[in-house]
Amino acid sequence: MRCVTANLNKALTPTTTRNWLEDSLAHARPALVFGQELRLSEAESIADSAGYNIIGPRVEIDPKWWMGSWIMVRPDLPHRVDEHRYWTRFECYVAAGMVTLAGLGDVRVVSAHASPNLVSHADLAMWHDDLPDPRNGPTGLPNTLRYSDLVLHAIGTCSEGDPMLAAGDFNESRHYNEPLGEKFFDNVRGRGLVDVTYSRWREELPTHFDPKHRELQVDHVFATPDVDQLVVDRPELDGAWSSPESRVSRSDHAPVWFTLATSS
């Protein structure tokens, strides 16, 4: 069962973005597509043309807003929207649902896009006292709570006792804001989640190719151990992003493919 996570970079190159997604749905027929930064209305149009279902954010969003996250679901997979109250706090940046997989039953699936910025005072007020601990470096840097911390907190809280598969652009790397980057992945393990790509690659491979910034892996796949055990291959970057020249007309994020061993 093939799956892919892809940040489509606001569809700044709409023809190549749409062609890649349509070709992937037609030929690879992934069971799940974890998408970010493509308008929900356009994603719905592509999904409908390919015969896919789609899970979007639990809040109403302006159709023009490009930051939407969503999950395309192959039509043979039973699914529903995840009604947990946490997801509404992320507005259009997180989409969550439940998918039924053979051998596991209901699996919570999450497509996430986390801002790299510090959490705003407005968000702190929204979360009240239900917040993760800040990441403090050796110098005791203040206010090191980022949106990725909130997303991880929600994923970890909702997955307690349930199978979970979360993928997307977390804007976190072990090599970014060191040692705070390492601390984020310590927290991933502390939540009982497996960093799927790192556990198999034994390193981080760049997935973000903005020429203005360092090449880093900011797109990740996290899973509870029962789901991670189903990952049967070495996750791979989409071949269309194999060279610098090929990335010019595409998203600045390379999609990450992985396979789950399930009869679904």
N, C-alpha and C positions, 0 to 999 in steps of 0.2 A: 504494500500500500504506500504509494509515493506521496510525499508531502513537501511543501516548499513555503519558505517565508521570504517576502520581498517588500522592501521599501521602494516605492516607485517614483520618489523624488518629485512629488507634486505634479507628475505627468508633464514636466516641462518640455519633454519631447513626446507629445501625445501619440504620434503615429507609431514610433518604434516601441513605446511603452505598451500601447494597445496590441500591436502585432505580437510582441513577446508573450503577453498574457493569453491572447487568443490562441496562439500556436501551442502554448504549454497545455491549455485546457483541451485542445483538440487532439494532440499527439501523445503527450505524457499522461493525460487524464489523471492528474493528482487527486487523491481523495480529499485533501485539505489544502487550501491556499490561505496562508496567514498574510494579509496584505496591509500595507500602511501607505499613507500619502497618495492616495488616489481617491477622487471624489466618490462618495458613496453612490451617487446617482449614476456615475459612469461605471463603477464596479457592478452595480445591479444590472445595467444594460448588457455588459459583457457576460455576466453570469447567466442571464436569461437567454442570450443567444446560444450559449454553450450547453444549456440544459442543466445548469448548476443552481443550487440554492445558496442563499447568502445570509449570514448573521452579521448584523451591524450594531452600532452603539445603541444603548438603551435610552438615549435622549434624542429629542428632535434637533436636527442640525440644518443649517442653511445648505441647500444643494450646491451652492457655489464654493463651500468651504472645502479646501483640498486636503486637510490634515486627517481626514477620516481613516480609522482602522476598521477592518472587516475580515470575515472568514468565509471563503467560498467552500461549499460542502457538496461533494459528489452526490447525485440524486439517490444512490442506493444506500446511503448512510442515514439512519434515523437520527434526528437532531432536534434541538429546541434552544431557545434563548435562555441563558443563565439569568435567573431573576435575583441573584444576590445583590443586596443593597449597595455593596462596595462599588460596583461598576459605574453607577451613575455619577460618582464623584469625579470620574476622569472624562466626562463629557464624551467627545467624539474620538478621543485618543486611544481608547481601549474597547474592544469588542469581545464578548465572552458568551460561550454557549456550552451545551452538553451534546456529545456525540456518542452513540452506542457502538462499541467495538466488540467483536466476538472474543470471548475469553476474559474480558474486563468489565463488560457492562458499560455503564455511563462514565464517560471520561470528560472532565471539564477542559475545554479548549479556549485559549486566550490569545488574541492578537494584540500586541502592545506597541505603542510608540511613546517613549518617555523623553521628555524635554531634558537637555543637559543642564538646565539652569537650576539655581537654588529654588527651593519651594517658597512660594510667595506667602505673605501674611494672610491673604485671603484664603488660600488653601489650608493654611494652618488652622484658621478659624473654622473652616468647614469640617475638618477632621476632629476637632475638639481634642479630647485626651487620648484618642485611639490612634497613636502615632508610633512609628518605629523609632528606635534610638538613633540620634545623629551619628554620622561617621566622623570621628575625631582623629586627626593625624597626631603624630608625636608631639607637635607643638600646641595641641589643644585648639585647633582652628575652630572658631565659632560657626554655627549655622551651616553645617555640612550635610544637611538633609536635602536630597535631590528628588526629583520626581520619580526617578528609577527606584528610589527607596520606598516610595509610596506604592508603586506598582508591585514591587517584590513583596511588600507587606500584605497587600491585598491577595496576591497569588498564593502566598504561603498560608495566610489565614483561611482562605476558601478551600485550599487543597487538603487541609488537615483530615486525614482518614479517607480521602477520595483520590482516585487517579487524576492526574493533571498533566496537560501538555500546553506549554506557553511558548510563543515564538514572536520575534519581532525586533525592532530597533530600540534597544535599551539605552543607547548612548553611553555605554559603559565598556571599558577595556581595562585589562590588568596593567596596561602601559600608559594609561591616561590619569592624570592627577594622582600619581603615586605618592604615598601608599594607599590613598583612598580608593583607588581602583581595585586593588587586591582585597580591601575590606569588603567591598560590595560582593565579591564572589565568595568570600568567607561567609557572608550572610546568606548567600544562596545555599551553601552547604548546611548552614545552621537551620535553614528552613526545611531541611530534609529533601532538597531538590538536587538533581544531577544536572550539571552543565554538559549537555549532550555532545556538543562539538568538541569542547576541550577534553572531555574524557576519552575521545577517540583520536583527536589530532595530537594531543599532548603538547599543544602550543596554540597560540592564537594566530589565525590566518586573516589578513586584511579583508574586510568586506566593504569598507568605505573608502572611496577613491576621489574625494574632493581635492583638487590640486592645491587649494589654499591651506590644507591641513595635512597632518601626518596620516599615513595609511594605517588604519586600525581596524580591529574587529569590534564592531559595535552591534552587530546583528547576532542574536543568540537564540538557542533552543534550550529551554529548561523543562524538566519532567520529573515526576515522582518516580522512584525506583521501579515500580511495576510497569510503567510505560516505557522507561528507558530500556528495560530488558527486551523490549520488542524491537528496538532499533537495530537492524541487522547489517547495515552497511556503514561505510565511512562516509559521513556527510560530505557533500561536495558543493563547490561554488558553480553556479550555472556557467556552462561553457561559452556562452555568448559574451561573457565578461573576461575572457582569457588573456586579452592584451590591452595595453593602454589605448591603442587606436580604436578598439571595439567599444570602449566605454564612453567615447566622446558623444555619441548620439543616444546614449542610454542613461538610465538612472545612475547616480553616483554611489549606489549600493548594489552589490552583487547578490542576487538571490541565493539562498542556501537550500539545497535539496537533501532529504533524508527519507529512509524507508522504514516502515513499521511492518513486522511480520505478523499479519493477522489475516484471517480469511474474509474479513469484511471488505 
